[in-house]
């Protein structure tokens, strides 16, 4: 049997699984194929193009268990699309006239890599798919196996992506503290902006986790610290639309009655309306290498603040974002179990020369398998008919309308 050499990289945004997934891959290969050489490319596909890598030493293998305790990525991330040649040239990752896919393929071949593990979201794994297709079409003998991470939980056809459960739990913990700001001043509007470009799963799951976290609180009757202060009064997702005037009337009634209003908002909620509004005003909306609108330039939470603060007569309003806090956390128990099962399958698939992305395949009865690269897509919408989401909306007493 030919000597195997395994490389790994993490790419895209952070999620509470990257460190643990890297540690898990190192542990699993060390357990069942200790003779296999391991390397990691620093800062994702950028490191692959630039030949920046980390040799995984014996000491690193022995201490890999420590990586399960941390968030972030021990090998660094970046956002690079190998098929966007112009962007790669502009950033100095390849020279003018070079094909980034070919540069990446030749680097892997020169390094003697036989198995490449990519840990990332839909952009990372569609880029990995492009690379795998190029490798296959050009005679490179290399297996590519991806692991799906994204706090948005929006990868088709994967039931649950790595890191999303943790992000929801940590986001709820974050807002449990922030919600106390309602007691700082009368008629306060607090908006919790949660990550989620096209998919509202994380916002909905964070709201659910927050409700579960606070529903059994014990309060002293007569004080302002009560269940109403801890309530969520509105939940807004990319998959739903609402009547601004009707919502303003509903929320103003809550403000008049309690003295505070709390909203949970996906960072992609109403994004089309906001982009259209900006472009109609002659403003250029910035986009990244993948063509996505740069959400940090849109500020959906601020848009909600601007419109609702006036409509409900708030004396004080604020936007708090849990995104970076939540996505940088170490994996929780639920994610650690999911990571282990996906890592084990990824290693098995790599050694058996089966390329694809590990995950519970929704089109195959939710079975954990290595899903074919061409079937991996981003932008999966949150299913508004999900039973637990129906329970959340019933509890809130909020009317919503699906976007068709």
N, C-alpha and C positions, 0 to 999 in steps of 0.2 A: 504494500500500500504506500502511495506517495506521501511524503511528509506534508503535514497540514500546518498552515500558518493562519491565525485568526486576527483580523483587525476589527475595531469597533469605533463608532463615532456617535456623538449626540448632536442634534441640530434643531433649529427653530427656536421657539421660546422655551423658557424653563417650565417644568412641571414637577410635582412632588414624587418623582419616580426615577429620575435620571441617575442619581448617585447609586440608588439601590439596584437598578438594572445593570449598571456597569459592574458593581460588586457581585451581583448574582451571576453574571456571565463568567467573570473570573473564577468564582467559586465552583461553578458547574463544570467548566472545562478542566479545572485543576482536579476535580473529583473523578471524572470519567475518562479524561484524555490528558493526563498530566504532561505528556510528551509534546503537546501542541504548543507552539510559540505564540505568545499574545502581544499585540501592540494596540495602541489607541491613537487615532489622528486627533490632534488638538484643534478645538474650535470647529468641529464638524467638517463639512465639505471644503471649507476654506483651508483647513490643515491638510486635507488630502491633496488639494491643488498646489499648495505651497510646500509640501513635504515637511510639515511639522508633525512630529509624532513622539509618543511616549512608549518606551519599551517597558513592558510589565515584568518586573523582576520577581525573584522568589520571595523577597520580603513583602512586596505588594500583594502577592498571592496569599501569603500567610495572614496578612492583615486586611484582606478584602472585606471581611465581615463588618469592619468599622464603617464602611460606606453606607450601610443600611441606616445609620443614625443621622445622616445629613441630607439637606436639600441641595439645590443647585446641581451643577455637573462637575465632577472631578476632572473631566477632560475638556470642558469648555464647549460652548455652542456658537453658532453663527447662522445667518440666513443667506444661503447661496443656492441659486437655481442653475444647475449645470447646463440647461438648454437655453439660458439667457446669456448668450455670448457677449452681447454688448455690455451688459452690467458687469460681467466677470472681467472684461478688458478694462472698463472704466475704473474698477476697484483694484486693478493691478494684480489680479489673481492669475490671469493668463496673458500672453502676449498677443498683439494684433495678428489676426490670421490663424490663431490656434483655436481648436475645438475643445472646449472644457471637458466634454465627455471623453475625448481621446486622451487628454492630459491626465484625467483621473484614472482611466483604464491603464495607461502605460505606467503610472505611478504604482498602482496596485500590482501590476505584473513585475515591475522592477523590484518591488519589495517582497515578492514571492508570496503574496497573500492569496489564499485559496478560499477563505470564507470571510465575508464582510457583514458585520451586524450594524444596521442603522437604527438608532433609537430616536424617534421623532414623530411628528404629527402627519397630517395628510400631505403637506408640502414636502416634508423630508422623504416620505415613503413613495410619493409619486416621482420625486427626483431619483430615489433609489431604483424605481421601476424603469426610468429612462436609462439609468446606468446599466441595469441588468440586461435590458434589451440591447443596448449597444455592445455590451460584453459578449452576449450570445451571438449577435449578428457578425461580430468581427473575430470570432474564434478564440476568445479568452475563456479559459477554464476556471471560472470563479462563481461561487454560490453567494447570493445576497439574501440575507434574512433580516427583515425589519421587525422592530417591536413598536407598537402604537402608543405614543404618549400624547395627550393633549388634555388640558383641563376642560376644554369645551365639550368633550365626548361627542364629537361630530364627524367621525370617520366611517364611511360606508365600506363594507357591511358589518362593522365591528360593534358588538353589543356594548362593551365597556372598555374605554381606553384607560391606560395607566395614568394615575395621578389625579383623575377627576374626583373620585370619592374623597380623597384627602383635601383637595382644594375647597370642596363644599363644606367640609367639617371645619377647616381652619378659617374660612370666610365667615362662617357663623360665629365662631369664637371672637373674631375681630369685631364683628358688629355688635356683639353682646356688650362690649365696652363702649363702642361709639354711640350706641342708643342712649346711653346715660346723658349725652349732650342735650337731650330734650329737656333736661331739668335746668340747663344753664341760663335760659332766657325764655320769657313768654312768647307764644306764637312762633315756635321754631319748626322749620321744615328741614328734615335730614334726608338726604338721598344717598343710598348705598349703591354705587356703581360696581357691577360685577363683570368679570371677563365673559366674552361670548360674542364673537363677531356676527356669525350667521345663525348660531344655535343658542337657544335659551336654556338648555339643560342645566348648566352650572348655576345660573341665577335662580332657577326654580329649585334645584337641589339645595342651594345655600339657604334659601328661604325656608325650605322644609326642615333642614338641620337646625336653623335658628329657632324655629317654632318648637321643635322637639327639645331643644336646649333650655328654653325659657318657660315652657307651658306648665311646669310643675313648681315654679318659683313660689315662695311664700312671702307675702307682703303684710305690712301693718296697716290696717284700715285707717284712713284719714290723711295719710301722707301722699305726696305726689308720686312717689315711687310705687307704681302699681302695674297691673297687667296692661292697661291701656297705653302706658308709656312704652312698654316693650312690644306692642303690637306692630305688625306690618300693615299699612293701610292701602298700598298699591304695589302691584307687581307687573312689570312691563318687559316683554320679550320681543326678539326679532320676528317671531312667528305670529304675533298678535297685533291688532290695531285697535284704536279706541277713539271715542268721541271726546275731543279736548274739552268742549264746553260742559258736557255731561259729567266728565271726571272732575272738572273744576268745582262744579256744584256739590258733588259727593264729598270731595276732599275738604272743601270749605266748611261743610257741615261738621266734619270731624274736627277741624281746627277750632271752630267756634265752640264746640262742645268740650274738647279735651285740652286744647291749648298747644297741641303738637301733631305733626303728620310725618310719617315715615314711609319712604318709597324704596323699593328694590328695582334697579334698572339694569338690564343687560347693556354692555357697551355698544352693542349693535342695534339696539332698539331704535326705531324711527330713523335709522341711518340714511335710508334712501331719501326721506324727506329733508333731512339736514343737508345732505350732499347737493340735492336739487336746489335748496335754498341758497347755499353758498355759491354754486355755479351760476345761478340766476343773477346773483349780485356781482358777477364778474370775477369771483375768486377762484384760483386754481387749487383743486383738491389734490394733495400729494398722495402718491401710491408707491408701494415697495416693488422689489424685483419680481414678485409673483403677480403684480397687478392689483394687489389688495389696497384699499384705502387705508392710509396710515391713521389708525384710530386715535392716536395721541394728539392728532391735529383736529379731530372732529369734536371731542369732548361732549359726548352724549349726555353725561350727567349734568354738565353746565347748561346744556340746552333745556333739559327738564327743569333745572333750577330757574332759569331765566323766565320760562313760560308760567310755571306753576306758582312761584313765589308771589308774583303779582296777582294772579287769579284768585289765590286763597288768602290774600292779605297777610302773608307771613312777615313778621317783624325781623326775623333772622332766618337765614337759610345757609346750608352748607352741603358740599358734596364730599363724600369719603369713599375712596377706592381701595378695595381689599386685594386687588389683583396681584401686585408684586409680593405682598405679604403672603398670600395663599399659595401662589405658584412656587415659591421658594422654600416651602416647608418640607421636612422629611416625610416620607410615606407613612401613612397610618397602617393599622393592622390589616384592614380590608385590602388596601393596595399592596401591602407586602405579600399577602397570599396570592393575589392576582399576578404580581410581578414574578414570583417564584414559578408559577405554573407556565407562564408565557416564556420565561427564560429557559426552563427545562425543554420545552418544545422547540424553541429557537436553536438551542445547541444540538438537539437531536436532528432537526431539519438540516442544519449546516453540515453536520458530519455525514448525513445521508444524501447530500447534494440536492436538497429540495428548496428552491427559492420561493420567496413570498413574504407575507407579513403574518405573524402569529396573532390570533384573536378568536373570540367566540363569534362564529359566522352566523349572522342572523338569517341568511338564506339557506343554511344547512341545519336548521333546528337548534341554533345556538351552540353547536359543537365547537370545542376548541380545536383549531386546526391551523395549518399554514395556508393562508388565503392567497390566491394567485394575484400577482401585482396588478394586472390590468383591471381587476375588480375594485381596487382601492381608490376611493374618491373622497374629497372633502366636502364640507358644507352640508352634512346631514342635518336636517331640521329636527327639532325636538318634537316628539309626538304628543300633542296636546291632549290626547285621549288616554295617556298614561294614568292608571288609577290613582297613584299617590298625588299626581298633579291636580287631578279633579278634587281630591280631598283638600289640598292646599287652597284652591280657589273657592271651594265651598266655605272653608273656614274664614277666608277673607271677605266673603260676600261680595266679591268684585265681578262685574260683568266684563267679558272679553270677547273678541271676535277673531277667529283664525284668519290669517292672510293666505289666500288661495294661490 
